[in-house]
Amino acid sequence: QSLTLDPGSYGDIKLKYGATLIFTGGTYYVKSIDVGMKAKVVFQAATKLVIDTHLKPGILSEIGPEDGSSITAKDILIYVHGQNGRTGKPWSFPQAVSFGIKSKVKANVFAPNGTIRFHSFCTGEGAFIGKDVSIGVKSIITLNTFFN
């Protein structure tokens, strides 16, 4: 199943196994996003996504431009305001951003108050700026930055 969202404000978003969430472009405000296993978050046009608490892409999930769109990772900015857990310490859970094993992301992620964690075998394209950044074994990160 898939769901298309127009720009605006939303609460907690949870994608189940294999689901697809489509952002049409513009500015979005959400409380949190949990992306289930093999689920996708796709962007059809340049987007600014502001997340209040956390972004948690699951195992084998994908975040990035919709296939066939004219945008790249540098056209997508994801700002995650939340901290790690209650204390904000680097290994407190949940972390502000935690990409699951073998997940793929093509976006710029900015989490100034928390950790951006890539588990093992992830691929990332964009810029990933956090209070802390942890990149798992055999993960590959490529620069394609929104921040100039």
N, C-alpha and C positions, 0 to 999 in steps of 0.2 A: 504494500500500500504506500501511497505517497500523500503528502500534504504540502500545499503551496501557501506561503505567508506573504502578505503585503507589508510594507514598512509600518512600524508601530511598536506598541509596548505589549509584552506578553509575560506570563508567569513562568513557572517551571515547565520545561519541555523534556519529554522522555520518549525516545524512539525505541521501539521494540526491534527484535531480530529482523534484519533485512529491510526495514522501512527506509523511506527516503523523505527528507525534509528539503523543500525548495524555497530559497529566498530570491525574490524577484529583483532585488537591488534597492539601494537607499539605506536608511538608518533604522536599526532595530534595537530595542531594549528588552532584555529578557532576564528573569531571575537566575535560572540555571539551565544547562543543557546536558542531558545524559544521552549518549549515542550508543545504542545497543550493538551487539555483535553483528557484523556484516551490514550495518546500517550506513546510510549516506546522508551527508548534508551538502547540498549543491547550491551554487550561486549563479544566477543568470546574468547579472550585471554587477558593476562596482558596488560594494557593500561595506558599511560600517556596522559591526555587531557588538553591542555593549552588553556584557554579562555581569550581573551583580555578584554572584557567588562563585560558581565553578563551571568548568567545561570538562566533561569526562567522556571522550570517545572510546568505545569498546574495542575489543579484539577484532581485527580485520575490518575496521570501520574506515570510511573515507570522508574527507572534508575538502572541498575545493570547487573550482569552476565547473559548471555543467559542461558535459561533452558537447562540442560544437559551438560553445560560446566564444566570444572574442576577448574574454578577460583572462588574466593570469593571476598568479599568487599575489603579485604586488597590488592588485585591485581590490583585495579583500583584507580588511583590517578587523581583527577580533580583539577587543579590549576586555580583559577579565579583571574585575575590580577586587574579587575575593582574596582572602588569605588562606593559608593552610590551616585546616582544623580550627579549633578555638583559640590556640595560642599564637598561630602565625609562624611557629618554628619550622625550619626546613623540612623535617620528616614527619610533621603532624599530618593527620588525615582527616578529611579528604584534602588532597592537594588542590591548588587553584586550577591547574590544568594537568591532566594525566592521560596521555595517549596510550591506548591498549596495544598489546603485542601485535605486530604486523599491520598496524594502522598506517594510513597514508593521509598527509595533510598538505595542501597547497594554499597557504594563506600567511598573513603576518599576524603573529600572536603577541600581545603585549600584556603581561601580568606583573605589574610593578610591586604588588603586595604579596606575591606567592610564587611557588615553584611551578615551572613548566617541566613536566617529566615525560620523556619518551621511553617506553619500555623497549624490549629487544625487538630487532628486525623491523623497525619503523622507517618510513621514508618521509622526509619533510622538505618542502620547498617554500621559501619565504624568508622572514626574519622572526626570530623567537627571542624575545627580550622579557626576562622575568627577574624577580628578586634572586632566584636561583634557577639554573637550568641543568637538568640531568638527562644525559643521552645514553640510552641502553646499548648493550652489545650488538654489533652488526647493524646499527641504525645509520642511515645516511641522510645528512642535512645539506641542502643546497641553498645558497643565498639568492633571493629574488625579492628585494626589499621595497616596501612602501615608504620606509623612512629614509629620506635623502638629506 
